[in-house]
Amino acid sequence: MKTILIQLDTDQHPSTFDRVVAVDADVDALFSYGGVTPEQVEPLVHGAMFTRGPKDLCKTAIFIGGSNVAAGETLLAKVKKTFFGPVRVSVLMDSNGSNTTAGAAVLCARKHISLRECEAVVLAGTGPVGQRAAQILAAEGARVWVASRSLDRAAQTCEAISAIVPNARLTPVGINTVDDVRTACQGAALVIAAGAAGVELLPASVRAELPELKVAIDLNAVPPAGIAGVEVMDKGIDRQGVICYGAIGVGGLKMKIHKAAIRKLFESNDQILDTAAVYQIGLGLV
Ligand SMILES: NC(=O)c1ccc[n+]([C@@H]2O[C@H](COP(=O)([O-])OP(=O)(O)OC[C@H]3O[C@@H](n4cnc5c(N)ncnc54)[C@H](OP(=O)(O)O)[C@@H]3O)[C@@H](O)[C@H]2O)c1
């Protein structure tokens, strides 16, 4: 029986990136749909649910993607609502690479420091990638400072994470000046910068004043770097005593996780591969 991946993408054109990864993960047939809205989900999912017998349902799976992560989450909710009883297929949600990127970033840090009790700052922790990185760190027992230009947005993000990780130790931080960055990052062993493309969040002057910093991970690939001095290709490079990863340095592991997650979809018909599940898959790869 051939494996079939049904790609539901919220963008007009289904992502070529996600399509290439599906092929590289040995999917036999890829059905790609673009511009998918919640109203269109039910018939698309019924086509997956009612075509194969119970023991073969694991050979059909759904991938949710697209650049709008909130829209992807809405599709995921609708897909889950469409299933009933054992009549379901496994689903991977990775809109804009949010889950695989956040998981890969935390796993890169975990190679060098113990995350339990670690003091970690996620700069721009309100975005799809930053929020997920903060969630995973909190679930690993780290104390996490979630930074944003808006203290309110940071606080909302902390609340959202606490709803998923009940024992999360989170502190929201508003950052509007260089002094704010310095204060937020003082004492941090790990800084992950998850800001929008081309925005510097941690300037060189502050970086030089962080004696406790052991690992710096910058997910922004577009100059200027999110963390001054971190190069986009850095992959565990020691720069003045700090282990550095840039966006492409993290990207290799992200790709491995993405492919492994797609392969895992076809192991059973009842998996929902979200942030925590994708991270677990990554843990098995490092
Ligand atoms: N390496 C990879 O494989 C990979 C994969 C996916 C994404 N990425 C990269 O990871 C980063 C995070 O992705 P994302 O989708 O979560 O990013 P995003 O939604 O574009 O932005 C994340 C956060 O950045 C902050 N921000 C936006 N504009 C800013 C500005 N002018 N100054 C300061 N802060 C600003 C915002 O936080 P506040 O408004 O709360 O301050 C926003 O929530 C991006 O750079 C993206 O390109 C890398």
The ligand as an SDF file (V2000), in Angstrom:
LIG
                    3D

 48 52  0  0  0  0  0  0  0  0999 V2000
   16.4870   28.5760   10.4250 N   0  0  0  0  0  0  0  0  0  0  0  0
   15.3120   28.1450   10.0380 C   0  0  0  0  0  0  0  0  0  0  0  0
   15.2200   27.0410    9.5460 O   0  0  0  0  0  0  0  0  0  0  0  0
   14.0980   29.0230   10.2390 C   0  0  0  0  0  0  0  0  0  0  0  0
   12.8020   28.5250    9.9980 C   0  0  0  0  0  0  0  0  0  0  0  0
   11.7000   29.3350   10.2670 C   0  0  0  0  0  0  0  0  0  0  0  0
   11.9010   30.6380   10.7240 C   0  0  0  0  0  0  0  0  0  0  0  0
   13.1710   31.1090   10.8870 N   0  0  0  0  0  0  0  0  0  0  0  0
   13.4150   32.4640   11.3540 C   0  0  0  0  0  0  0  0  0  0  0  0
   13.1160   32.4820   12.7580 O   0  0  0  0  0  0  0  0  0  0  0  0
   12.7580   33.7970   13.1370 C   0  0  0  0  0  0  0  0  0  0  0  0
   11.4570   33.7360   13.9130 C   0  0  0  0  0  0  0  0  0  0  0  0
   10.4070   33.3100   13.0650 O   0  0  0  0  0  0  0  0  0  0  0  0
    8.9130   33.8100   13.3360 P   0  0  0  0  0  0  0  0  0  0  0  0
    8.0910   33.3060   12.2170 O   0  0  0  0  0  0  0  0  0  0  0  0
    8.5290   33.4670   14.7520 O   0  0  0  0  0  0  0  0  0  0  0  0
    9.1490   35.3970   13.2190 O   0  0  0  0  0  0  0  0  0  0  0  0
    8.1360   36.6340   13.1440 P   0  0  0  0  0  0  0  0  0  0  0  0
    6.7640   36.1890   13.5040 O   0  0  0  0  0  0  0  0  0  0  0  0
    8.3330   37.3040   11.8450 O   0  0  0  0  0  0  0  0  0  0  0  0
    8.6960   37.6170   14.2650 O   0  0  0  0  0  0  0  0  0  0  0  0
    8.9270   37.1760   15.5830 C   0  0  0  0  0  0  0  0  0  0  0  0
    8.8610   38.3450   16.5410 C   0  0  0  0  0  0  0  0  0  0  0  0
    9.8150   39.3420   16.1820 O   0  0  0  0  0  0  0  0  0  0  0  0
    9.4280   40.5720   16.7990 C   0  0  0  0  0  0  0  0  0  0  0  0
    9.6510   41.6740   15.8540 N   0  0  0  0  0  0  0  0  0  0  0  0
    9.0420   41.8800   14.6570 C   0  0  0  0  0  0  0  0  0  0  0  0
    9.5110   42.9950   14.0770 N   0  0  0  0  0  0  0  0  0  0  0  0
   10.4280   43.5240   14.9270 C   0  0  0  0  0  0  0  0  0  0  0  0
   11.2430   44.6780   14.9210 C   0  0  0  0  0  0  0  0  0  0  0  0
   11.2360   45.5380   13.8860 N   0  0  0  0  0  0  0  0  0  0  0  0
   12.0590   44.9010   15.9900 N   0  0  0  0  0  0  0  0  0  0  0  0
   12.0920   44.0510   17.0290 C   0  0  0  0  0  0  0  0  0  0  0  0
   11.3410   42.9360   17.1030 N   0  0  0  0  0  0  0  0  0  0  0  0
   10.5260   42.6660   16.0650 C   0  0  0  0  0  0  0  0  0  0  0  0
    7.9330   40.4500   17.1130 C   0  0  0  0  0  0  0  0  0  0  0  0
    7.8180   40.4020   18.5350 O   0  0  0  0  0  0  0  0  0  0  0  0
    7.2070   41.6270   19.3930 P   0  0  0  0  0  0  0  0  0  0  0  0
    6.3050   42.4110   18.4640 O   0  0  0  0  0  0  0  0  0  0  0  0
    6.4550   40.9360   20.4840 O   0  0  0  0  0  0  0  0  0  0  0  0
    8.3750   42.3860   19.8720 O   0  0  0  0  0  0  0  0  0  0  0  0
    7.5480   39.0820   16.5430 C   0  0  0  0  0  0  0  0  0  0  0  0
    6.5930   38.4000   17.3200 O   0  0  0  0  0  0  0  0  0  0  0  0
   12.6720   34.6140   11.8400 C   0  0  0  0  0  0  0  0  0  0  0  0
   13.8390   35.3880   11.6910 O   0  0  0  0  0  0  0  0  0  0  0  0
   12.5680   33.5620   10.7720 C   0  0  0  0  0  0  0  0  0  0  0  0
   13.0560   34.0160    9.5210 O   0  0  0  0  0  0  0  0  0  0  0  0
   14.2530   30.3270   10.6860 C   0  0  0  0  0  0  0  0  0  0  0  0
  1  2  1  0
  2  3  2  0
  2  4  1  0
  4  5  1  0
  4 48  2  0
  5  6  2  0
  6  7  1  0
  7  8  2  0
  8  9  1  0
  8 48  1  0
  9 10  1  0
  9 46  1  0
 10 11  1  0
 11 12  1  0
 11 44  1  0
 12 13  1  0
 13 14  1  0
 14 15  2  0
 14 16  1  0
 14 17  1  0
 17 18  1  0
 18 19  2  0
 18 20  1  0
 18 21  1  0
 21 22  1  0
 22 23  1  0
 23 24  1  0
 23 42  1  0
 24 25  1  0
 25 26  1  0
 25 36  1  0
 26 27  1  0
 26 35  1  0
 27 28  2  0
 28 29  1  0
 29 30  1  0
 29 35  2  0
 30 31  1  0
 30 32  2  0
 32 33  1  0
 33 34  2  0
 34 35  1  0
 36 37  1  0
 36 42  1  0
 37 38  1  0
 38 39  2  0
 38 40  1  0
 38 41  1  0
 42 43  1  0
 44 45  1  0
 44 46  1  0
 46 47  1  0
M  CHG  2   8   1  16  -1
M  END
$$$$
